[in-house]
Amino acid sequence: METNIFFILTTLLFLQRFGLSNNMLMPSLNVTCSERERQSLLAIKHSLTDTFNLLSTWSGVECCDWHGVGCDHRNGHVVKLDLRSQVSLETYPDGKLLKGNIPEFLGSFQRLKYLNLSHSFPAGVVPHHLGNLSRLQYLDLSYPFVKDPNRFFGFEGLPVLDDMGWVSSLWSLRYLDLSGISIGKHIDWFHPISMLPSLLTLNLVSSGIKNIPSVKFINFTSLNSLDLSFNYINSTIPVWLSNLTGLMHLYLNHNHFHGEIPYLLCNLSSLVHLDISQNMVSGPIPQSIGRLLRLEDLDLQGNQLSGNIPMSVGQLSKLKNLDLSSNSFETLMPDLLCNLSSLVHLVLAENRFSGQIPACFGQLLMLEDLYLEGNELSGNIPMSLGQLSKLKNLDLSYNSLVGVLSETYFSKLQNLNYLALSRNSLVLNFSSLWIPPFQLQTFDASFCNNGPHFPNWLQTQTHLQRLYLSNSSIIDTIPEWFENIMSHILVLDLSNNQISGKLPRFHFNKSDNRWGDGILNLKSNKFEGLLATFPSNVRILDLSDNLLSGHLPQTDGTMNLILEVVKLSNNRFTGSIPVHLCKVPSIYVLDLSQNKFSGRLPGCLGNLIGLGAMDVSNNTLTGVVPSSLGSLTQLVSLHFHNNKFEGNLPLSLQNLTRLITLDTGNNFLTGSIPSWIGESLLNLRILNLQSNKFTGKIPLQLCQLSALQYLNLAQNHIIGTVPHCFSNFSGMITYQEISVNPIYYYEENILAVVKGIQWDYTKTLQFLTVLDLSSNNITGEIPDVLMNLVGLYSLNLARNHLKGQIPTMIGHLRQIESLDLSMNMLSGQIPQSLTSLNSLSYLNLSFNNLSGAIPVGNQLQTLVDPYIYEGNSGLCGPPVSSSCKGNNSSYNDVGEDKGQDGDEGLWFYFGMGPGFVVGFVGLFGSLHFIRRWRVAYFQMLENVYGWLAVSILVNLARLRRTFF
C-alpha cells in the first residue's frame, strides 16, 4: 500500500515538474482530439482483445474523454495514453489483461509525452515505431515480476525486447521502466539507454540482466534513481556508478555482485537510499561511507561483509533504516550506533556480534524496530531499552543473554507488538496481577523459564496471533481464560513442557499467510483424554508424545480442514484409522505411529496424492498392504514397522520412485524379496525388511540401489549366498551430502540393532551405515568385496551358515564400530588386520570354528570379554583361558614370528659394521678436505682438553686442603 502511494505521488510530482499538468492528463470537455488521432485510437482498440472491457469508453467523437486518454488543453493533441492492465502478483496471470501485440499505431502519436503499458500485452514484442515518439518523457513497459528471494527472477515467458536501438531516439525521456522485460540477452543493452541525456529514473528490476558493461562515458549523469535489483548480475560493483553524482536512489539488491564495496561509491553525496542487500559482497564497509551525509536508508544485509563497523557510520545523522543482518561481522556490538538519533529501523541479526547490548541503545528514542537475534550477545538486557517508547518490534532471540526480566523492563513500551526472547537463559518473573501497557501480536519466549505456572498476564493480550512457549518449564494446566485470547491466534507452540489436563477446543483464525501460520504444536506434554475434533484453519497439527486416548474424531465435511501435517504419534489412540482423513487431500505428512490402532489400513489413503511421509509403525494393523498406496507417487518415507501386515508387498509400490526410506520390518510379510525394489526404487537409502517371513535368495537387482546406506534383511528365511555385487552400495562407502530427511516437519527415524542393542536413530541417521543379514539361512563364504564398503558403521552376518575364513582385508573397514560374525561355521585364524579397526567397540566372533592365537594390539586390547570368542575351541591367548603353549597352530604361528624376529636381528648386526665404517670415513674425510671444519674440530678438542685439565687440578687442590 505504501509503495503504491509513493508511486502515485512520485508520478504526479514528476508530471508537474516536466510540463504534464493535470489539465493535460485529465479528460477535458473544452478540447477535441483530431480525427486522425481518434481513428488511430480506434484502430488500437480493434487490434486488441479486451475481454474485461477496459476500453469500453472508447467510442464516440470526444476521444479526450476516453478512459486512459489525456489531451493537451491548448490544442487537443493526445499527450497521454494509460493502457496499464488491472493485474497484481496475486491475480497474475488471471488479472484483467489486454491481450494482443503492442499496436504499431502508437508510433503515430508524435506529441505523446506519457505512455504507460505496464502489465499489458504478455505476447507482445515492443515495436520499433515507439522510437518515433521523440517528445516522450514517461515510458512504462514494466511487467509483473516477483520480488521474492525464492522466486526472484520473475515469471517465465516474459515479454522480450528484440532490439534496444530505438530507445536511444527518445531524447526527451525522463522516466523509463522496463522491469520484468527480458533485455539481458542483449550484449549492448546498456548503450542505447546510456545515450538518454534527460533520464532521471531508470527501473530495470527482474530484467534478466547478467552483466553491466564497462563504460568510460555516459550521458545520463542527471539520473537520480537507478534500480537494477532482482537480476543475474555477476560482477563487481561498477566504479562508473560514482560518476552519477545526482543519484539519490540506488538499488543493486538480489544480484550476484561480489568483491568489496568501492570506496568511490561514497562520492555519491546526494544518495538517500542505498540497497546492496542479498549479494556476495565481502570485505569491510568502507570508511568513506561517512561522506553520505544525506543517507536515510542503508541496506547491506545478506552479504559476506566482515571487520569492524567503521566509526564514520556514526556521522550518518539522517540515517533512519540500517540493516547489516546476515553478514560475517565478528566484533563487539558497536556502541557508535548510539549517535544515530534518527534511527527507526535497526537490524544487526545473524552475525557474530559479541559482548553486552550497549546501554546507550536506550538513547535511540525514535527506534521502532530492533533486531539483534542470532548473535553471540551475553550478559543482562540493559534496563535502558525500556525507555524506547516507540518500539514496536524487539527480537533478542538466539543469543546467550541471562538474567531475570520483570515488568519494569516493559512499563513504557506501550507500542510493542512483537517480542522475541527465545533461546536465551532468561527468567521471566512477572506478577500474576501485572497488566502490560502493550498488546502483543507475537510473543516468543521458547527455551526461557516462564514457569512453573502458565503466564497469567497473557490473558490481557487479546490481539495475540503467534505464541511460542516451547521448553518453558511450565508445569500446569491450560487456564480457563485461554480460550478468550484464541480469537486471533494463528500459531500456538506449547511443546516440550509438562502441561496436563484435557485438550481445549481450538479454533484458529483464518490467515492469508498460508506458509507461516496455522500451526498448533502441543507435542511432548501430558495432555490426556479425547481429541474431540480436528481444529479448523490449522495446517500443522502436532499432538505427539502425550497421553491422548480413544478414537480419532470423524470429519463431517463441513469443517474447514486445511491439514498438511498430522502428527499424533506416541499416544494411546485406539480403534481404526478413520477413512474421513482420506477426504483431506492437503495432507503431506501423516504420522500415526506408536499408538494402539487396529484393523486394516484404509485403501482410500491412496487418494492423498500429495503425501510425502506416512508412518503407521508400532500399531496392531492387520491385513494386506493396500495396492492403492502405489498412487502416492510423491511419497519419500514409508513406515509399516511392527504391525501385523501379511501377504506380499503389492507390485504397485514400484511406482513410488521417490522413496528414500522403506521400512516394513516386524510384520508377517511373505514371498520372496521383490526384485522391483532394486529396479524401480533407485533413490532408496534406507531399506528395512527385517523380521518377516521372506524366503528365497537375495535378488541381485538390489545391487542397483547405489545410494543405499542401510540394508536390514535380518530374521527372515533367506537362502543362498551374499551377493558379490553388494560392493555397488556407494552409500556404504562414502558419506552422502544429501539429507536423508528431506520432508518438512517430519523427522526420519529407524530402529536399528547396533552393538547388540536396539537404538532409535533420528538426527544422526544420515551418518548411519549398516548391513544386517543376520538370522537367516545364508551359506557360502563372506565375499572379499564386502571389505570395500569402507564406510560401514555396523556389519552383522550372525546366525547364518557361512563358511570359510574371515577375509584378511577386514582391516579396510576403518569406520566400523560394530562387527558380529557369531554363530556361523567360519574357520581358520582371526586376521591380524582386525587390530587396525581403531573405532571397533563391539565384536562378536563366538560359536564358529576359529583357531590360532587371538591377535593383540590397538583397539582389540580394550575388548577383553571372553564371550567375544566363546565356542571357538581352537582359539588361544588372552582374553580366553586357553594358553597358546602346546597348541600346534599357535606354536607354529609364534615360532614363525620368532624366526622372523631372529632374521631381523641377524640383519641388524650385519648392518652395524658397514654402518660404522661409512660413518667413520664420512667424518674424517670431511675433516681432511674441509680446512674450516678441521680447525674448528681440533679447536674444540683443545678447549675440552683444557677444561678437563683445569677441572682435575682444581678438584685435586680441594682434596689436599680437605685431607692434609
Number of C-alpha atoms within 10 A of each C-alpha: 6 6 8 9 10 10 12 11 12 12 14 13 13 18 19 12 10 12 11 22 16 15 13 23 22 19 22 19 10 11 18 21 20 17 12 10 18 20 14 19 23 15 15 15 18 11 16 16 16 16 11 13 12 19 18 11 12 20 14 9 14 18 28 30 21 19 17 21 22 29 28 25 23 10 12 19 21 27 23 25 21 16 20 22 20 17 18 15 12 8 10 15 13 11 15 20 23 25 17 16 17 21 22 16 18 21 17 15 23 16 17 24 25 24 23 19 18 22 25 25 25 19 14 16 16 20 18 16 14 24 18 19 25 20 19 25 24 25 20 19 20 24 29 21 24 17 16 11 10 7 11 17 23 23 15 8 10 19 21 18 20 14 15 18 15 17 23 18 19 25 18 18 25 22 21 20 20 20 27 28 24 23 24 22 15 16 13 15 20 19 17 15 23 17 18 23 19 18 25 20 20 19 20 24 30 31 28 23 26 18 19 18 13 10 13 7 11 17 15 20 19 18 22 20 20 20 19 23 27 30 24 20 22 16 17 17 20 16 14 14 19 17 18 21 17 18 23 19 19 20 20 22 23 26 24 20 25 18 15 17 22 18 14 16 23 19 18 23 19 19 25 20 19 19 19 23 24 23 21 21 26 18 16 17 20 18 14 17 24 19 19 24 19 18 24 20 20 19 19 23 24 21 22 21 26 18 13 15 23 16 15 15 22 18 17 22 18 17 25 19 19 20 19 22 25 22 22 20 24 17 16 17 22 19 15 17 21 17 17 22 19 18 25 20 19 21 19 22 23 21 22 21 25 19 17 18 22 18 14 15 23 18 16 23 17 18 24 19 21 21 19 24 24 21 24 21 25 17 15 16 21 15 13 14 24 17 18 23 20 18 25 19 19 19 20 23 24 21 22 20 22 16 13 13 16 14 16 11 15 19 15 19 20 17 17 23 19 20 18 20 22 26 20 21 20 21 18 19 14 18 12 12 8 13 16 19 15 18 18 24 19 21 21 20 23 24 22 21 20 22 18 14 16 20 17 16 14 20 17 18 20 16 16 23 22 21 22 20 25 24 22 25 20 23 17 16 16 17 13 9 12 13 15 12 16 23 15 18 26 26 23 21 19 21 24 21 21 19 24 17 14 16 16 14 13 18 17 22 18 16 16 8 9 12 9 11 22 27 22 23 20 23 23 21 21 21 26 18 15 17 20 14 13 20 20 17 22 27 25 22 20 21 23 24 21 22 20 25 18 17 18 21 15 14 18 8 10 6 12 14 20 18 24 21 24 24 22 23 24 21 22 20 26 17 16 17 23 15 15 15 22 18 16 19 17 17 23 25 25 23 20 23 24 21 21 20 26 17 14 17 20 18 14 15 24 18 17 24 18 18 24 24 27 22 22 23 24 21 21 21 25 17 14 17 21 18 14 16 22 18 19 24 20 18 26 23 27 21 22 23 25 22 21 21 25 18 15 17 20 15 12 15 22 20 18 23 20 19 25 22 26 21 22 23 25 22 22 21 25 17 15 17 22 18 14 17 22 20 16 20 22 20 19 25 23 27 22 23 22 24 21 23 21 26 17 14 17 21 15 15 15 25 19 19 24 19 21 27 29 27 21 21 23 24 21 23 20 24 17 14 17 20 17 14 15 22 19 20 23 19 22 28 21 15 14 14 8 8 10 24 19 15 16 11 16 20 13 21 21 20 14 19 16 19 19 14 7 10 12 12 15 15 12 11 19 21 19 20 26 25 22 22 23 24 21 21 20 24 17 14 17 21 17 14 16 24 20 19 25 20 23 27 24 24 23 23 23 24 21 21 21 25 18 16 17 22 18 15 16 22 19 18 27 19 19 24 19 21 23 22 23 24 21 21 20 25 17 16 20 21 17 16 15 24 18 17 19 16 16 24 15 17 20 22 23 21 21 23 21 25 19 23 24 20 18 16 11 14 15 20 12 11 15 12 13 13 14 19 22 16 16 19 15 19 27 23 16 17 18 18 10 14 14 21 12 9 17 12 18 22 15 14 15 16 13 12 12 12 12 12 11 12 11 12 12 11 10 11 10 11 11 10 10 11 10 11 10 10 11 11 11 11 10 12 11 12 17 10 10 11 11 9 13 15 12 12 13 12 12 12 12 12 12 11 12 12 11 12 11 11 11 11 11 11 10 12 10 11 11 9 8 8 6 6
